[in-house]
Amino acid sequence: MSENDNEETEINLPSDEEYWEAYPNAQGIERADILLQLAMSYCPERAGQPSVTMAELAIEIYIEGGYTEEDNPDFAFCYAEIAEHKSKIGDYVGAIDAANKALPHIDLYIFRFNWP
């Protein structure tokens, strides 16, 4: 056991403001990743339809970039965000549909990456 094993590792994630600053210059998959991060971050102003729109646009960009739902775990996160935010705006059928799309991907990645 090394002396570094008990040290906490600091993780610096970009803030929403940094994501918004990077967004206009981002292209392709980087742009989709930014949209997904913004959709997932807690912000009352983006709750509901804005987050749904960002997650749906991220899915479109991933597909245009050649990613498939089977090889990119971000699809599961996109669908989960869509489900969460559609439920917030009372679109329960849409929320259930998105959740049904997210679950097989979550199962796939738990199995593929042997997550606990």
C-alpha positions in Angstrom: 0.0 0.0 0.0 1.5 3.3 -1.0 1.2 6.5 1.0 -1.0 8.0 -1.7 -3.7 5.4 -1.4 -5.6 7.3 1.3 -5.4 10.7 -0.3 -8.5 12.1 -2.0 -8.1 12.9 -5.6 -9.6 16.3 -6.5 -11.7 16.3 -9.7 -12.2 19.6 -11.4 -15.2 19.6 -13.6 -16.1 22.6 -15.8 -18.8 24.8 -14.5 -22.0 25.5 -16.5 -20.5 28.9 -17.4 -17.4 27.2 -18.8 -19.6 24.8 -20.8 -21.6 27.6 -22.3 -18.4 29.5 -23.2 -17.0 26.4 -25.0 -20.3 25.6 -26.8 -20.2 28.1 -29.7 -16.8 26.8 -30.8 -17.4 23.1 -30.2 -18.0 20.8 -33.1 -19.4 17.3 -33.5 -19.1 14.9 -30.6 -17.6 17.6 -28.3 -20.7 19.7 -28.9 -22.9 16.7 -28.0 -20.9 16.1 -24.9 -21.4 19.7 -23.8 -25.1 19.5 -24.5 -25.4 16.4 -22.4 -23.5 17.9 -19.5 -25.7 20.9 -19.6 -28.8 18.8 -19.7 -27.6 16.7 -16.7 -26.6 19.7 -14.6 -29.1 21.0 -12.0 -30.5 24.3 -13.2 -34.1 25.3 -12.5 -34.2 27.4 -15.7 -33.3 24.4 -17.8 -35.6 21.9 -16.1 -38.2 20.4 -18.4 -38.3 21.1 -22.1 -34.8 22.9 -22.4 -33.1 19.8 -21.0 -35.1 17.5 -23.2 -34.2 19.5 -26.2 -30.5 19.5 -25.3 -30.4 15.7 -24.7 -32.4 15.0 -28.0 -29.9 17.2 -29.9 -27.0 15.4 -28.3 -28.4 12.1 -29.6 -28.7 13.5 -33.1 -25.1 14.7 -33.0 -23.9 11.3 -31.7 -25.7 9.5 -34.5 -24.4 12.0 -37.1 -20.9 11.4 -35.7 -21.2 7.7 -36.4 -21.9 6.5 -32.9 -24.4 3.8 -32.3 -26.5 3.2 -29.2 -24.6 -0.1 -28.6 -21.1 1.5 -28.5 -21.7 4.8 -26.7 -22.9 4.9 -23.0 -23.9 8.5 -23.5 -27.1 7.4 -25.2 -28.2 5.9 -21.9 -27.6 9.2 -20.1 -29.4 11.1 -22.8 -32.5 8.9 -22.6 -32.4 9.0 -18.8 -32.3 12.8 -18.9 -35.2 12.9 -21.4 -37.2 10.6 -19.2 -36.6 12.7 -16.1 -37.4 16.0 -17.7 -40.4 14.8 -19.7 -41.9 13.6 -16.4 -41.3 17.1 -15.0 -43.4 18.6 -17.7 -46.2 16.0 -17.4 -45.3 14.1 -20.6 -45.5 10.7 -18.8 -45.9 8.7 -22.0 -42.8 10.3 -23.4 -41.0 9.8 -20.1 -41.8 6.1 -20.1 -40.7 5.8 -23.7 -37.4 7.4 -23.0 -36.9 5.3 -19.8 -37.6 2.2 -21.8 -34.9 3.2 -24.2 -32.4 4.0 -21.4 -32.8 0.7 -19.5 -31.4 -1.7 -22.0 -28.3 0.5 -22.5 -27.8 0.8 -18.7 -28.0 -3.0 -18.5 -25.6 -3.4 -21.4 -23.0 -1.2 -19.8 -23.3 -2.7 -16.4 -22.7 -6.1 -18.0 -20.0 -5.0 -20.5 -18.0 -3.0 -18.0 -18.8 -5.2 -15.0 -20.0 -2.3 -12.9 -21.1 -3.2 -9.4 
